[in-house]
Amino acid sequence: MNSTRFNSVVEKTRAWVLNPSPKVMFDRQLIWLSLGLMFTGLIMVSSASFPISTRLTGQPFHFMFRHMFLLVLALIAASMVVRIKLETWFKYSSHLLLISILLLIAVLLVGRSVNGAARWLPLGIFNLQPAEITKLSLFIFISGYLVRRHGEVRETFRGFVKPLAVFLLLAFFLLLQPDLGTVIVMFVTTVGMLFIAGAKLWQFIALVVGGSSLVVVLILAEPYRMRRITAFLDPWQDPFGSGYQLTQSLMAFGRGHWFGQGLGNSIQKLEYLPEAHTDFVFAVVAEELGFIGVCLILIMIFSLVFKALFIGKRCLEQEQLFGGFLAFGIGIWFAFQTLVNVGASAGIVPTKGLTLPLISYGGSSLIIMSVAVAILLRIDYEYRLHIAGGNIRNSELKDGDDGSSS
């Protein structure tokens, strides 16, 4: 009897986790994944920031409290954004892009400089990074453009080039900060969205080759970028100079083993590893939680990514083009930024200064990515309304047929 009851509970739990309920209008798996990543980020940022927080402020919980405050702001912003109709985003996509351009100009004029890069606008309660807003606004604009010019993008080279001109304008202002990492994320996501929209293969190949060549030129043009490349190729050649950050990160990965040193027991975060609570928080995750913890976090992030891609696919199948393209854009954005952040920590790709989605410390990134998840929830919500409305209409038609035949 107990075995039967246990099997019943297991089956109900499995169904609750794997199958979206038709009675629930928001995708609960997407909500729990996002909240899980945010909670994990709060724990890891708290653990990774104790040493530097103590040195800078004399208070070991300073960055933890700030991250909690930013997390509350992100949840409030997400709860407001999820109420906004996709039609509104589509209608004002150009206005949002214009605001992003003005913010990029403002940060060059009055922005706060950190480590030689002017990327932040001080707002008192936190520093706003316009580059994060720019990413989301560009993807919303391109989604709207692909709806308005879908046939033109697929059939003519001119339709294919127009959104790239907008991207180049934004990239120009971002490179003045300088912020090559954001430019690469925007480029890859833009290419992915154009490819999904049906751009011709030769155009896609030409764009990838041209973009890659431009990135190489930009790297060669700046000595500090070249130092990052050489440090990436052989960090042990200069372990106390250009390769210092990467060698310390690799040590953290090496100490993690299978199950890690235990939460709070990282040695590298004791100010050996720079940016331990921001760009390199994943190295602390690897050291404290080990291979198993790393895999669980990556599974959570890419489950969210696959959710986004699946939502986009369903929307395109139902001719909800704006929501479909935007969902694909958000999925590609989260996936590529995760790959770059994790790859930089593990020495797979050069350091690019990109945050780990929903986990790393950073107000602008956390808030904007929470807003992106809220938009994703709204896309799925409107898809469900569309399907529910279609089912009701089909049911009414069947009832009418039955009545007439009787």
N, C-alpha and C positions, 0 to 999 in steps of 0.2 A: 504494500500500500504506500509506504514511504517512498519507495523507489519510483512508483508511478507518479506520485505528487512531485518528486524532485525533477523527473523528466519533463513534466508539464511546465514547471517553473522555468527550466532551462530553455524549453522550446519557445515559451512566451517572451523570455528575455532576448533570445536570438532574433525573434521576429520584430521585437521593439527596436533593436539596434540596427538591423539590416534593412527593414522594409519601412519606407515612409508611410505614415498613416494617412489615409484619405480624409480623415476627420480633422487633421492638423494642417493649417494653411501655410505654416512655415516649416522648412526642412529642419527637423530637430537634430539630425546628425551633423549638419553644417553648424548649427548653433553650439552643440556640445564640443565639436572639434575646435572651434574658434575659442570658446571659453577655456578649454583644456590647454590650448597653446598659450593663452594669456596668463593663466594661473601658473603654468610651467615657467613662463618668462619671468613672472614676479619672483618666484622662488630662486631661479638661477641668477637673476640680476641682484637680488638681495645677497646671495652667497658670494657672488663675484665682486661686489662693490664694497664689502666691509673694509678691506685694507685702505683703498684709496679714499674712501669716504672718511675714515678716521684721520688720515693724514691731512686732507684738505679742510675738513670742517670740525674735527674733534668729536664728531658724532657718527658712530658706526652705521646708524640706520638712516642717514641723510638721503642717500640715493634710493633706498628702499621706499621711504615715505614719498619721495618725489615720483617714483615709478607708480606707486599706488594712486597718487593723485592724478597722474597722467592716464592711468588705466580707467579711473572713474570718468574723466573727461572723454576718453575714447568711447566708453559704453554709452554715455549720454549722447554724444554725437551720432553714434550708430543707431540708437533708439529713435532719434529724430529723422535721420536719413532714410530709414527703412519705411517711413510713412510717405516719402516723396514718390510720386508716380514716375515711371520711366518716361512718360510723355514729356514731363517737365525737364528732365535731363536732356532729352532729345531737342527740345525747343530752345533751351538756353546753353547748349554745348559751345557755341561760338563765344558767348559772353564769358563763360567759365575759362575758355582758352585765353581771352583777352586779359582777364584778371590775372592769370598765371604769368603772362608776359610782363604786365605792369609790376608784379611782385619780383620777377627776375631782374627787372631794371632797378627796382628799389633796393634790392639786396646788394647790387653793385655800387650803389651810391651811399647808402647809410647802413649797410649790413655789418654784422659783427664778424671779425676775422678770428679763426681758430686754426692754429698750425699752418698759417699762410694761406688759408682758403676762406674767402668771404661768402659764406653760405647761409647765414642765419640772420633773421630779423628779430631783435629783442622785443618781446611783448609783455615783459614783466613776470607773468606767471610761468612762462616757458619761452624758449627761442623757436620761432617758426622757421622751418626750412622750406622755402618756396619750391625747391626741386621736387619734393614729395607731392605737393599739390599739382605741379606741372605734369608729373607722370599720369596721375589719374585723369586730369583734364584733357590731356592729349588722347588717351584711350577712349574717353567719352566722345570727343570730337571726331575721331576717326570712325568710331562706330556709327555716329550720325551720318558722316560723309558716305560710308559704305552703303547705308540705307538709301540715301538720296541719289547716289551715283553708282549704284551696284552694277548696272549694265555697262556703264562707261569704264569702270575699273576692269571689268572682264574683257572688254573688246578693244579699248584704245590705250595707247601708251600715255596719252595726256591724262586720262583719268587715273592711271597708276601713279603718275609723278606728282600730282597736286598735293596729296597728303604728305609726301616726302618733303615738299617745299616748306610746309608748316613745321615738320620735324627739324629740318635744317635751321630754321629760324630759332626754334627753342634751343637746339644744340649749340648755336652760336653764343647765346647768353650764358648757357651752362658752362661752356668751356672757358668763358672769361672768369669764372669763379675761382679756380677751375674745378670741374666735376665730371670727369670722363666716365666714371662708373655709372652714373645716372643716364648719361647719353647712350651708353652701350645697352643698358636695360631697355630704354625707350626704343632704340633701333631694333633690337631683337623682337620685342613685342609688336612693334609696327609691322615688321616683315611677316611675322606669324599671322597677324590679322589680315594682311593683304593676301597672303597665300590661302587662307581659309575662305576669303571672299571670292577666290577663283581667278586671281591674277595669273597670267600666262607664265609657264615654267621658265622661259628664257629671260623674262623680266625679273623673275625671282632670283635666278642664278646671277644675273648681271648686278642686281642690287646687293646680294651677299658678297660678291667679289669686290664691288666698288666700296662697300662699307668696310670690309675687312682691310682693304688697302688704305682707306682713310684712317682707320684706327692705328695701323702700323706707322703712318706718317706722323700722327699726333703723338705717338709714343716716342718716336725718334726725335721729335722737335723739342721735347722737354727732358732735361737731364734727370730730374727726380723720377720720371716714369721709367727711364732706362735703368736707373738703379733698382727699381722695383722688379723689373724683368730679370736682371742679372741676379738679384737676391733670390728670386723665385727659382731660377735654374740651378743655382748652387748656393743655398743660404749658409752652408758651413764654411764657405770660402772666407766670409767676413762675419762670423757669428756674433761679434760685439759691435758691429756697425750696421751696414745695410741689411744684413740677414738676421739681425737680432730678434725682431718680432716673430718671424717665421720659425726660427730655431726654438724659441721659448714655447711657441704654440705646438710644435712637433713633440717637444718634451712632455707637454701636457697630454697629448694623445698617447704617447708611449707609456705614461704612468697609469693610464686608465684601465688597461687590460680588459677583461670581460665585464666585470661588475663595478669597476671604479674604486676610488679611494674612500668613497662615502661622501654624502652631502656635507659641504662645509670644510672638507679636508684637502682642498686643492693647495698645493704649494706655489704653483705658477702665478696664482692670483695675488700673491703677497708682493705685488709690485715688480715682479720679474717680467710678467707679460703685460705690455701696454694695451690699453683699450680692452681690458678683460671683461668689462660689463657692457660694452657696446659692440664693436665690430667683431671681437674675438670671444664673445660669450660662449660660442659653441666649443671652443677649446677647453673651457672650464667645465662644460657639460661632459665632454669626453673624459676629462680627468676624474671628475667626481662620480659620474654615473656609469662610465665605461661603455663598452661596445653595445651592450644591451640597451642602455639609456639613449645612446645616440640613435640606434635603430628605431626605438619607439617614437622618438621625437620626429625623425624623418618620415616615419609611417604616418604620423598625424598630419604633418604638413602636406605630404603628397596625397593623402586621402582628401584633404581640402581642395587640392589642385584638381584631382580627378572629379570631385564633386562639381567644381566650376566648369570643367570641360564637358561633363555629362549634361549639366544644365544648359550650356550653350548649344550642344548637339540637339537636345530636345526642342529648344526654342526655334532653331533654324528649320527643323522638320515641320514645325507648325507655322512657318512663315513669320515668326516674331523676330525679325532680323536685327533690330537694334539691341534687344536683350541678348540675343544669341551671340552677336559679335562682341559685345561688351563682356559677357561671361567668359568667352574664349580669351579675350585680352587680359582679364584679371587672372585667369588660370595660368597663362603663359608668363605673365609678370611675376607672380608668386613663385612659380617653378624656377624660372631663370635666376631670380634674385637669391633664392635658397641655394641653388647650385653654386653661384659665385661666392656667397658668404661661406658655405661649408667648404668649398674647394679652396678658398684662400686660407682658411684655418688649417686645412689638412695639407697644404702645399701642392695642390693640384692645379690651381690657377693663380696668377699674380694677385697681390692684394689690391682691392678696389674700393674699400671703405663703404660697403653696402651692409645694411642691417639684416638680421635674420627675421623674417616676417613674424610679427606678433610676439616676438620673444626678446629681442635686443632692447636695451635702454635707449630711449629717444622719443620725445613727445610727438614730433611731426610724423615720423614713420609709423608709430603705434596708432595715432589717431587716424591718419589717412588710410592705413591698411584695414583698420576696423570699419571705416566708412565704406571701403571697397567690399568688405564682407557683407555689410548691410545692404549695399546695392545688389550684391549677388543674391541675398535673401529675397529682395524685392523682385528681382527677375524671376526667380523660381515661384514666388507668390503669384505674380501675374500670369505665369504659365499655368499654374494650377487653376486659377480663376477661369482662364480661357478653356481649359479642358473640361472643368466642371460645367461651364456654360454650354459647351458643345454636347456634353452628355445629357444635360437637361433638355436641350432642343431635340436631340435624337429621341429621348423618351417621350416627349410631347408628340413628335411626329408618329411614333409607333402607336401611341394611344389614339391618335386621330385616325390612323389607318384601321385600327381594330374597331373603332366606333363606326366608321363608314361601312366596313364590311359586314358588321352585324346588323 
